[in-house]
């Protein structure tokens, strides 16, 4: 009996931890004896390191003494989750410097555990390098039910990140309609000039003519524009967009749209584009739109509206907070509002639509414990994306929310520095977003305008990875498109030169790419 009792005791000692616990009571993550997550404490004990890299954007705002490497969020991650976020390097992100740095480190094979980026081309290069893990199985195993449910809202989010059935990056989810444009218009200028809100493109032309020629700012100078657009990245972009002008002629440029025959066709080569180019060229020639729009990026173009020199700009619902609020800060008498996109002939209204994705997360094959990242992101989805628990009002009290007069508030005028966007400190740029939760983010008036034209939104129907010919020819074809449109809009070429562009588009590989895109489309459906 004594020997039997001793053998049983020895077996108990040897099996300590077989149920996922250590002798000290902390829970061990499965198959990882050197990393322990304490379920009771809800954190890793002792703390673990999660290595990443980061970009500091030009408009980043930090509290005094804080940086991307050391701030209220990194301290929270260690204290709450036992995760020490360590940046292998950070870089000021200007003119693609972050993407270029990633390419250099990729060539050297020195990238960290986790890489996140919003640059679609860089994502594809990282995936094709073979240095990153297949993440579909990891996501199925470790992602929380909340995160999985959010991902199921639009399964196409995975398409461009898939290779031979495997998923090699996790899409960073965004809100629905997050970059679908409405028109922002100076309503005080409308009132001053006794104009109604334009409902058709003809009415719009009368408004932008008046905004340009009738001194709406009252300074006695002819120094205003009816409309500001960004064309540095083409006619389909996230702010100061002009896709809706083309949409009034039944086309959405720079994306693949489904046609009546059920196949995909590239928007920028459709006949309606010629008519849109002709109209826009006339507006530029008459001074309704700045001739410098050829070089304006999205922020620069929007700045014309913010500085009071343009009366209309197209862009997403969130422009109401940034950058348009700067207009009324500088000029409290200024007024603007969101209106519907005017219709073209036969009441046609189309605009760019957006997949609810804003980047990707890649996990290095060398990362020993990828589940550490999932613990971090799961918490943000379970609490921040759903506004529960400690994140009911925001990510950090005193930064993106405070208590004033006994009540929580996120009003910028009440917050230090006008509010510090802690979500931008997170590994995924926005914390965590559930696409369908966009409704809770929409200001009332803007929501009605945006959602009233939801049927006008056209998402890019080609969501797969670059095709074979795209990898070799697409950059050249894109440059051909940009230069051809610039020559028509801002140069001496007429809209009739569009036909020559289309011919070259096919000769440069557009015919092969169209076939490959449709092969993918048939297979994906």
N, C-alpha and C positions, 0 to 999 in steps of 0.2 A: 504494500500500500504506500509505503514511504517513497519508493522509487517511482511508482506511478504518479503520485502527487508531484514529485520533483519534475518529471517529464512534462506534465501538463503546465506547470509554472514556467518551465523553460520555453515551451511553445508559445505561451502568451507573451513572454518578453520578446521573443524573436519576431512575433507577428505584430508588435506594436507599430502602428502606421499602416497596416494592411487595409484598414478601412478608410484610409485617406487622412488619418490624424497622426500627429507626432505625440511622443510621450508627454509633452508639455501641454497638449490639448489643442494646439493650433492645427487647422486643416491644411493638408497638402494638396496642391493641384495635381491632378492625375498625371502619372508618368513623369513627374518632375520632382524628384526627391530633394533637390537643392533650392526650391522656391516654395514658399508657404504663404497661403492666404488664410487669414484668420476670419472665419465666417462671423464670429461674434463681434469682432471689432470692425469688420468690413474693410480690411486693409492687409497689405503684405507686411509680414513680420519676419525678419527685419525688412526695412525698405529696400526696394529693388530699383535698378537704374533702367530707364528707357531712353535710348539714344536717338536723336533726330537731328535735323538741320532746319534752318529757317530763314525767311526773307522778311526784312523790315520795310514795309511799304512807305512811300513818301508822306502819306497822310496818317501814319500811326501816331497815336497819342498815348503817352505814358505818364503815370504819376511821378512826382519828383523822386529821382534816385532809382526808378525801376527801369528794367530793360526787358527784351524778349526772353532773355535767359533767366532773369530773376524778377518775378513780379507776383502780384497777389494770386494769380492762377497757378503758377509753378509751386508756390508755397502751399496752396490749397491741395494740390495733387499729392504732395508728400505727406501732409498732415492727415488728409482724409482717406487717401487710398494707399499710402505707403509706396508711392511711385515717384522717384526722383527723375524729373524730365531734364535731360542733359543735352545741350546743343553742341554738336561736334564743331559746328561753325554757323554763323549767321552772316548775312550780307544785305546791304542796302539794295533794294530791288528797283533798279532804274534801267530802262531800255533792255529788258530781258536778261539782266545780270544774274538773277537767280537761276534761270534755266541754263545759262551758259556755264555757271559754276557746277551745276548738277552734271552736265555733260563731261566736264573735265574730271570730276570725281568718279564718274561712271567709267571713264577710260582707265583710270588708275585702280579701279576696283576698291575704292575706299569709302563707299556710301554707308550710312548708319543703319540701325535696326529698322527705322520707319522713315519713309520719304513721302511727303505730301506736296502736291503741286496742282495748280490750276491750268498749266500750260499743256494743252492737248497733245501737241507734237512731242513735247518732252516725255509725256506719259507713254506714248507709243515707243519711243526710243528706249526708255527704261525697261518696258516689258520685253521688247525684242532683244535686249542684251542678255537675257537668260540669267540675270543675277538675282531675280526676285521670285518669291515663292508663289505657288498656286494657292490662292486664298479662298476658293470656293468651299473646300472642305473645312478650312479653319473657321470661316464664317458660319457654316452650318453647325459646327461644334460649339463655338464660343459666343456667338452674338446673342444678345438678349432677345426675348420675344418682341419687345417694343421696337428694337432696331430691325429685326426681320420683317415685322409687319410694315414698317415704313418702306423698306426696300421693295416689298411686294406691290406697292402702289403703282410703280412703273417699272416692270422688269426690264424694259429696254435700256435702263441705266447701265446694265452690265455689258451690253452688246459690244461696245468698242474696246472692252477690256478682256475679251474672250479670245482664246487661241485653241483651236482643235478641241473644243468642248471644255477646256479648263479656263478658270477665271484667275487673272494674274494681277489684278488690282481691285480695290474696293471703291465703288463710286462714292464721292462725297455728295450726299443728298442736299438739295436745295428746295425752296418752296416752289409750288406750281406758279406759273405766270410771273416768275421773279424778274424776267427781263423783257416781258411782252410790253410794248410801248402804249402809252396814252399820249395825248397832246397836252402839254402844259402851256397855258396862255396867260398873258397879262390882261386880267379882267379889268383893271383900272384903265388901261389903254382903250379897251373896247368901249367902256363907259364914256371916256373923254371924247372919243371920235364918233360916238353914237352908232356903234356897230353891234350887230348881233353875233352870237357865237356861230361860227361857220359849220354848216352841216354837210355841204358838198364841196368838192374840189374847186368849183367855180366860185362859191362864196369864200372859200379859203383864199383864193388868189386876190379877191377884192380886199380882204383883211390884211394880207401881208403887203399889198400895195400901199394901203393907208398907213400901216405901221412904219413903212420905209419912207414915205413921202410927206406925211402930214405932221411931223414933229410931235410924236406922242409923249415924249419926255419933257416937252416944253422948254427946251434950252435954246431955241432959236437956230439950231444947227441941223443939217441933214446928216445925222450920224447914227441912225438906228437902222436895224435890219428887221424885216418881217419874220424871218425864220433862220435859225442856226442849225447846221448839220455838221457831223464829223464824217470826213471821207478818207482819212488817213488809212483806215482799215476796210474801206469799201462801204457798200450801201446796206449792209446788214450788220448792225453792231449794238452793243448793250446800252449805250446812252448817246443822245443826239443822233438817233437812228433815222434813216431815210427809207427803210424797206416799205413803209406804208404808202409812200408816193408811188412806188412801183406796184404796190398792192392794189392801188386804185385802177390799174390797168390789168389786174387779174394774175399777177406774177409776184413771187417772192424770190429775190435774187440771192446768190451765194449759198444755196442749199438745194437739196434734192426733194422735189415735191411729187406726190402721186398724181398721175394723169387719169383721164377718163378711161383709158385702156387698161388701167390697173397696174401699170408699170411706173417706174420712177424716171423723172427727167430733171435735168439741172436747170434751176430757175433763171440763171443769168443769160441763157441763150434763147429764151422764149420770145416770140414776136412782140409781146407787150412791153418788153424792156426798151425797145426802140422809142416807143411813144413816151415812156417815162423819162428817158434820157432827153428827149426833145423838150419836154415840159420843164424839167429841172434846169436844163441849159438856158432856157429863156429866163427863168427866175434869176439865175446867176448873172446873166448878161444885163438884166434890168436893175441889178443891185439889191434885189429882195433877199438874196442869200450871199454871204461873203465869198468873194472869189478865193480867199485864203482857206476856205473849207477843204481844199485839196490836201492841205497839210495839217489840219486840225485833228488832234486825237479827241477822244470822247470828253475828257475833262476840259480841254481848251475850248471846245465848241460850246459846252454847257456854261462855261464861264461868261460867255457873251450874254446869256440870259441873266445870270447871277449879277453881272455888273450893270444891268439895266440897258444894254445896247441891242437886245433882240427880244422880240415879242412872243415867239413861239419856239419851243423845243420839244422833241419827242423823246420819251424815255419811260422807264419803269415807275411803278407806284412809289417806290422808296425814295425817289428823288425829292419828294416833299420834305424829307428830313435832311438829306444831303444830296446835292449841294444847294438846293433852291432856297432853303431857309436862310442862307447867307444874304439873299436879296433883301428880305424884310428886316434883317438885323441892321444892314447898312441904310435902308430906306424904309422906315416904319409905315410910310404911306403907300408903298407898293402893294399890289394885290395880284395874286395869280391863282389859277385853279386848273384842275384836270378836266378835259372835255373829250368826247368821243372822236375817233378818227373820222374825218369827212369821207363821204362816199364818192366814188368815181362814176363813170357811165354805167347805166343799168344797176345803180345802187351797189356796186362792188366795193367791198372793204376787205382787205387782207393786210396782215401784219406779221412780223416775225414771231414765231412761237418758240418756246424754249423747253428742252428736256429738263426736268428738275435735278440737274447734276451740275456741280461747280467744282470739279477737280477729282482727284483720285488719291488713294492711299496705297502705297506699295510696301510690302514687307520683305525685308532682305532674307534670302535663303539662310544666311549665317545667323539670324536671330534665333537664339536657343529657346526662348520662351515667348512666342508671339501672343500667348494668352494674356500677357501683361497689358498689351495695348487694348485688348478687348475689354478687360476690366475697366480701363479708363473710359473708353468710348461708350460702353454699355451704360455706365453711370450717367453720362451726359444725356444719352437718349432717354433713359428711364426717368430722369428728373428735370434736366434743363429743357429738353425738347417738349416735355409735357407740362412744364411749369409746376412741378410738384416739389414737396419737401423743402430743402434749403434753397432751391432755385425757383421758388414760387414767383419771385419778383425780378430776379436777375441773378447774375453770377457772383456779384460781390457788393455787399452793402458799402456805401460810401464811394463807389466807383460808377456802376450803372444803375443804381437805385439808392434811395435813402428814405428814412422815415421823417416826415415833416408834419407837424401839428398832429402827431399820433397816427398818421396814415402813410403807407408806402407810396412813393411817387417816382416816376422815371422822367419827369419833365426836365428837359435840358437846362432850363433857367434855374432849377433848384439844385443841380448837381455840380460838384467840383469840376472845373474846366469844361463845363457844359456837358459832362458825362464822359466817362472813359469806357470805351467799348472793350470789355474784358473778353468777349467772344473772339476777338481777333488774336488774342494770346493763345487760344487753344490750338491743338495740333491740326485741326481741320478747318481753321479760319473763321468758322461761324458757330463753333460749339457742336450743335447737333440740330438738324432740322427735319421735320416730317413734312413731306410735300403738301399734303392736304391741310396742314395747319396754317397755311398762308392767310386764311380768312381772319384769324385772330390778330394778324399783323397789319391788316389793311385799315387805314383811316376810313371812316364811313363814306364820305363823298367819293373818294377815290375808288373804293371797292365797287360802288355802283357803276361807275364809268368803266372800269377795267373789265368787270365780269359781264357787263351788258354786251360786250363785243367779244366774248370768249370764242365764239364760233369763227371769228375772223383770224384767230391765231393759227399759224401753220408751222408746225414743228418740222425740223429736218428729218425726213423719213429714212435717210441713210445714217444709221447709228452704229454700223459695224466698224471693224478696224480698217485701216487703209488697204485698198486692193493692191494687187501686184503692180499694175501700171501706175496707180497713184503714188506708190513709193518712189518711182523713177521720174514721173512726168508731172505730178500734181503741182509742185512748187512752181514750175515753169508756166503751167497753164493759169495758175492763180495770178502770177505776175502779168501775164498777157492780159487777163481780164482787167486788172487794176489799171494798167497803163492805157489800155484801150478806152476805158470809161473816163479816165482823167483827160485824155486827149479830146474826147467828145465834149465833156462838161466844161473843162477849164481851158482848152486849147482851141485850135483853129479847125479841128475836125468837125464835120456835121454828124447828125444822128444817123445819116445813111451809112457811115463807116461801120456801124454796128454789124451789118451783113458780112463785111470782110472779117471782123472779129470772130463771128460764129464759124465761118469757114476755117479759119486758122485753129479755132478751138478744137474742132474735130480732127484736123490734120496733126495737131500736137499730141494726140492720144485720147481726145475726148470720146471718140467712138468706142475705143476699147474699154475705157473707164465706165462708160454708160452700160456696156454689156456686163462688165464685172459687178457693178453696183446692182444691176437687176438680177444677176445670178445669186448674189447674196440675199437680195430681197425675197426671191422666190423660196430659197432654202429656209430663211428665217421665219417665213410665214407658214 
